[in-house]
Amino acid sequence: MARSDLIFLHAPSVYDFRKKPIFYGPISDVIPASPVFEMYPIGFMTISAHLEAAGFRTRIVNLAVQMLHDDRFDVERRIRSLDADVFAIDLHWMPHVHGATEVAKLVKKYHPDSKVEFGGMTSSYFWEELISMPEVDLVMRGDTTEEPTVRMMTALQEGGDLSEVPNLVWKDDLGRIHNNGITHSLDNLDDIRFDYGTMIKSTIRHMDIKGALPWYGWDRQPLTSVFSVRGCSLNCAECGGSVHAGMKVACRKAPAYRSPERLAEDMDMIQNYLDSPIFVVGDIRQQSEKYAERFLKAVKERGIKNHVVIELFGGAGGHFFSELDKAFEGGWSIEFSPDSHDEAVRNALGKGYTNDAIERSVASAFDNGCSRFDLFYMTGLPFQTRESAINSAKASKRLWNMVGRDDNLIIFNAPFAPFVDPGSRAFENPDKWGYRFFARTLGEHKRLLDNPSWKHVLSYETKWMDKDMIAETTYDAAIELATMEYESSRITAEAMRQRNERTETARMLMHRVDEIMAISDAEERESRLWEIKEHGKELMNSTVCDKKDLDWKSGSIWRNSPRIIAGLVRSFLA
């Protein structure tokens, strides 16, 4: 096995989920990944690109994807076979805390002389707990850590002084902990290397396609992304990427934007390799209307032919959508997350637009050539009652009836994430937002993940809905949404029946787990849970939503092989 300087490891949410009777429920129904949360953060690619440019050899190994591909995949054997000075494990999203920390133990077991590093927003928040673990040597804090990681690797390999590496928390040879503080926080993203070619070259070098996949199934239907911003100008109460969270977790005083021209260049680079949809992360109007204008001008000049997905943080009108239609030769779609149709709930969260703005946006988008419009509602929000959550599902009928039968409006309604984001205003001040938490520390969140049912994994309930009501309302809202979709002539009666039957089966399974958990004898309890594990596995995806609705029309990476080869040749010549 070829030696690497640094290997990025991505763990599943729970290690080893294959050996536990877990019933996931609908917690990942509205993201591309499965409930194992096998999608690694984009930082793997950007940090890898900076390290490779500096002469270091890197590799991405997505353990979670390989575990999903093969029940017999031996994680310990794979880790033992790897060879690197540093193993970098992401703990960006809180649901990875169990898998990430358990994988760290395995790395240290088989590679006691290698360094184990953690990074990501959750790592940045809980750095003190992480660095106190014997298996963790380094924690990199902040949200622009590409260059600090290069400096860290240089210091490690050349015997330099780690105290001079910004953002780094580290242990010396005596086990003493040093915190260098977050002193590196870019105010723009133009110097970030955003190169899918780096990932492709690394994959070819190691002949390990499955191990490098961003998530399970990405090779069949790849979706790519470019980032207009890190940080945010909005301060949504529940969001770990908000103004408040950015300041607390990453010492970010203001959003850092990528220039419109560089963003268009990133998209051009992607289409050199893949004919896949490109998701532009961050509302392109967030910095200013002028920013959006410059971006769309640059896109037209570069002739971007891939389908483009645009994110909205608020309502938009006909002129904006018309300009999108002129700019994107391969068509465009919209992602919009109002979270609730209840204006009182939405305003309390910090989303200050009206229902009228939502309705006008949906109608206007399709009037101006939109290919698809995805709208997301959630259950378990602050100030949200059961009636409010159900009414969001009911309101979908009005939206569907406002647009044409052939207009591809897809509305999702799923539970809020299993954990409230650390660093968000709601996490820091739960009383103000009506939350009651069952976990505050990293260790407490990890223990919750070991529960067999998604309802028991939830780290919160609210003054308006306890855990039981959040779970029941999630299933009730799903049935209401399917009914509205049928009444709007969007799906057939048979499709509605099948979806609702699946939802009720999932609810029944949740109740069954509740009954088993009440058994006092631990051995019998475990045995009974294993008896229904396969049933739960069948409901692992598409519990309350149709996961296929998240798929984008794109060719597999195999169909893109000629384009990938041509792109690599151009990169080499450049």
Phi, psi and omega in degrees: 000127181296139181281143175241156173283318180218132176243127175274128178244131175245122183263159172289169179303314180235132176250132347262113184301335181289340184251018180230142176278084184252138179239101196287322184073203190267022189292343180236021184296337186246021172233157183298328183285166176276180176297349175285349181053056186276005181276122179273158184286156182296341178301332175305316184286315184290319178294319178300318180298319179292319179294317180297320179296333179272002176099006179268150177262127182235166177206145174252128177233108180269091181298323183298317179296317181293328177290326177288323181294324190215115179298338182265000180301125184266102184296315182296321178296319179296314180298318180298328183282344182280157182217116181202155174289322183227134172251115183259118183249127180277134166229072183270310178260136184306323182298354179268002191299323181293304183298318184296315183287328177289322176295324177301320178298319180293320178300313182293329178297315185266343180226066185298336181269352177273157177271142174250121183244142172244149176206169182117172185292320177293321176300321181294327180283315185257034186299327182293319177294319182295311185291342178282348179283136184298334182275355182253126181256330188218143171227124178259120185259155176106177184244003173226077190253016181298304182290320174303325179292321175299317180293324177297312181296322178297316180296319181294319185276335183254006179072031180281183184266111180295340180292346179265001180271116181295149173074359188267137167249132188209161176251138175274184185297340179265004179083007178284142184267135178234133179243111182281351182078161178269102180243355180246109178214099186300143177263357167209161189254015186291339180269359177285130177277118182241093191222104176297336179299327178299316180295318181295316180296319179296320179298317179293319182302320184260358180051050185221079183290312182299321182292341183256359183296137178297325173201166183297125180093356181299327181294333179275324180220078183291138172234127182251170181212153171231152187245119178278342189202152162238138193088187183201154176268352181261161185231048181301134192299326188262003192261131177281358176252011184286174177305311183298313181294320179300319179292314185289319188269321187241008182054035181269118182274337181203157178298147174253119184257151169268137183299148181305322182291320178292325179296318177295324177297320177301318181293323177297320178298318180298316183289347172292333184253323190221140171265068186234156176300146179242120179267120178270108184280127182098134178296123184292351176267357188298317180289313178181163174296326179297321177301312180300318180298315179297320180297312182294327175295315181294323178298316180296320181294327181273348178065054179289119184255348176291154173293141185238135179250123184252138181261138176248135173256002179189181182294157178218157184247184186300321182298316180298312182293325177296321178293323175300317183295327178287331188276324191256105184294329183268011180089170185209156179223171185233140170243127184219128184238080176291342180074318180213148173274354179276112184299327180294318178294314183295319179294323179296327179288337182111011178259101193268020180261161186267168173295327177299321179295322177296311183296318179294325180295313181299311182296315183293324179300312181290330176295340185244023169101010180298134180276327185199143181228113179261130181234134187238128171244157183226159176238132181111022183273160174300141177068009182264121174271171176301315180299319179298317181295317178295323181294332175297319177295318180296324182294342181298328181299319179298319180295316179297324182283349179278341184242172183290158181300329183267357178286128189274072175267118181245123182245128181248146175219113187216168180291148170303158185310157181298333179233148171282135186299126175296139182096340178289161180299323180293322180291321184281333183225068188298326181299319181297326184259007174075024179264148166239122186259145175255359178208136176236325182267169177298316181297322179293321176294322179298317180295325178299322182295343179277001178285152184279345184235141182303328180297321181280345176282332182310131182271005189209162159217172183239171177295339185261335179214125174279181183302316181299317182290323177301315181294312181297320180293326176302314180289321179296319179294325178295318179293319178297319180295317179297323178295316179296323180293322177291315181294340176268009178062034179266330178226163180278166177299324179293319178296320178295317181299314181297318181294315181293326177295320178294319179298315181291326176296318178296321178296316180299320180295321177299316178296322180296318178297320178302317180296317181294322181294342179278351178290129185284327182284117186297320182293316178294319180301314180296318180297317181292324177295319180294332180297331183249010182300315183298323177298318179293325180297326179296335181258020186296324178239159176056051181285306180244347175237161176273107184302333180297338178294343179275347183289145176247145179289113179204154178278151179296165178295337179289321177293334181273004185307313179301321180293320179298315181297316179297321179295320179294321178297315179297320179297318180295316181294326179292000000 
